[in-house]
Amino acid sequence: MTSDRNETIVLGAGLAGLTAAYALTRAGRGVQVLEGARQVGGLARTVTHADFRFDLGGHRFFTHDAAIEALVRELLGPELLTVPRSSRIRLRGRWIEYPLKARSALAGLGLGTSAGILAGYARARFAQRLRPKPLVSLQDWAVAHFGRPLFELYFRDYSEKVWGIGCNEISAQWMAERVQGLSLGAAVRRALWKQGRELPTLIDRFLYPRLGIGRIAERLREEIERTSTVLTDTRIERVHHDGRRILGVGARRTAGEIERTGLEFLSTIPLTRLVQALHPHAPAEVRAVAAQMRFRDLLIVTVMLNRARATEQTWIYFPEKDVPFGRLHEPTNWSTAMAPPGYTLLVTERFCFRGDTTWNASDAELIDATMASLARLGFARRAELHDARVVRVPAAYPLFDVGFEQRSRVLHEYLARFQNLQLAGRGGLFRYYNMDHVMASGLEAAQSILRRGADIDTVAPLAMEGAS
Ligand SMILES: Cc1cc2nc3c(=O)[nH]c(=O)nc-3n(C[C@H](O)[C@H](O)[C@H](O)COP(=O)(O)OP(=O)(O)OC[C@H]3O[C@@H](n4cnc5c(N)ncnc54)[C@H](O)[C@@H]3O)c2cc1C
């Protein structure tokens, strides 16, 4: 058993856990980061496949937080590229540029549909001013902010594809957080006059590491390992406690089980997973709430092509149900270093639940269906397929169904009893966070630990079986 008087145990080596560990090691604290996967970075990792590299869905780095931007610049320096953003949405077989450009929207949708959208928007804004209604579901929110015609044309199908449940079952809060202040009015004003605040949803340039977004996590790991440890292939299965403090964790590695004790604990693994791993068990009613909270999972099908380029966009969105994936991106449009010369790759994102037919489909079936769609859309021919890779990504999105806030609160309130436990990150807090938010949440959690200062005399000695 390893026990260090000065040790914080960090659960999960995504950007939240690594940023926290980095801040703690910079402050002279000993840290052990325990990660279930064989690679660090979590959702923000870059997969290497022969000479190709790809993220799990293209990850752009953008933030309004100067401290987080300074940290990323300090870590990556000249590796950072500035990439112009250009996205398209495929609607009714036509292409529309996003952020909206007046001419492209008109050409793509036609005058009649565009006029209908604007009229629907005006009606919805007027109705909401006259008789404001509570906005409970995504459907309420999108209709109130964009009007019914645009909701039906775009938001309904895309949201249902992403979440796998009806728009009236998805919480309005997801939409409000996701589009952060965007309304059709703001989008149209920007399309016509380029006015308005830089909303994260609309920004048209972002930072990207030359070798993929996973470089942020890799650089954090290098810095942490100057003085502390990052242990991959270490899946946490038990979290031991005495009702007031966390005492240690039990984890499974390929080589066998290990146990770790520590003074402070910082969890970035899915909130529900943490509650389920508590030993002794959390009360039945708390576990029942955890069991009702779900994550949406993600399946990435990447095809490598023996052609130099297939698209011109950063992202392309496919709300319609006749295309099996919701979004695709071509990493070589972000950085030419992501494929060898003369080749390119397309990364498609499918949203699913672990264990459903999409998740369980064989790699060969998934690659075949993806190539068929790409051929139909005109992006690639079967003869150009050089190689392919399927990656299944559990717990990609906390599922914000109606009522999730109350359920999440129950878990947070229960966990608050543990005096030496901090939570951070997207799944760790059950928040719809981007990379900059999770990094900030990691820094905050590290600061709480540093402020508190560990008093080792209050920690009960832990006797655990099977420790190594
Ligand atoms: C498709 C997609 C596209 C995105 N695009 C962007 C973007 O363009 N820009 C942006 O800013 N953000 C983007 N994000 C969001 C971003 O990926 C996340 O906010 C961020 O990576 C979350 O970091 P995290 O550390 O909180 O969680 P995670 O990355 O989920 O890290 C948690 C870690 O815990 C590990 N873990 C889980 N269970 C256990 C266990 N039992 N034991 C040990 N380890 C465990 C996991 O393996 C993982 O490494 C995107 C997300 C997705 C899904």
The ligand as a Gaussian input file, in Angstrom:
#p B3LYP/6-31G(d) Opt

LIG

0 1
 C      -17.943000      15.193000     -29.325000
 C      -17.444000      16.248000     -28.372000
 C      -16.919000      17.420000     -28.876000
 C      -16.470000      18.415000     -28.011000
 N      -15.947000      19.557000     -28.536000
 C      -15.466000      20.504000     -27.710000
 C      -14.884000      21.683000     -28.247000
 O      -14.830000      21.873000     -29.463000
 N      -14.389000      22.603000     -27.373000
 C      -14.441000      22.438000     -26.023000
 O      -13.957000      23.309000     -25.287000
 N      -14.983000      21.321000     -25.486000
 C      -15.495000      20.353000     -26.290000
 N      -16.040000      19.221000     -25.758000
 C      -16.110000      19.085000     -24.290000
 C      -14.804000      18.551000     -23.689000
 O      -14.438000      17.346000     -24.324000
 C      -15.025000      18.270000     -22.202000
 O      -15.562000      19.396000     -21.552000
 C      -13.750000      17.900000     -21.450000
 O      -12.873000      17.120000     -22.226000
 C      -14.162000      17.142000     -20.185000
 O      -13.026000      16.947000     -19.367000
 P      -13.185000      16.228000     -17.955000
 O      -11.834000      16.049000     -17.406000
 O      -14.190000      16.957000     -17.130000
 O      -13.884000      14.819000     -18.258000
 P      -13.362000      13.584000     -19.091000
 O      -12.603000      14.013000     -20.261000
 O      -14.568000      12.722000     -19.284000
 O      -12.347000      12.879000     -18.071000
 C      -12.740000      11.980000     -17.086000
 C      -11.697000      10.878000     -17.029000
 O      -12.069000       9.947000     -16.007000
 C      -11.783000       8.656000     -16.474000
 N      -12.605000       7.708000     -15.725000
 C      -13.951000       7.528000     -15.785000
 N      -14.324000       6.568000     -14.916000
 C      -13.196000       6.151000     -14.287000
 C      -12.932000       5.185000     -13.277000
 N      -13.903000       4.436000     -12.719000
 N      -11.655000       5.035000     -12.870000
 C      -10.646000       5.781000     -13.399000
 N      -10.836000       6.694000     -14.363000
 C      -12.093000       6.868000     -14.798000
 C      -12.120000       8.702000     -17.965000
 O      -11.457000       7.661000     -18.662000
 C      -11.618000      10.084000     -18.338000
 O      -10.273000      10.065000     -18.772000
 C      -16.537000      18.217000     -26.602000
 C      -17.053000      17.032000     -26.098000
 C      -17.518000      16.043000     -26.960000
 C      -18.089000      14.770000     -26.395000

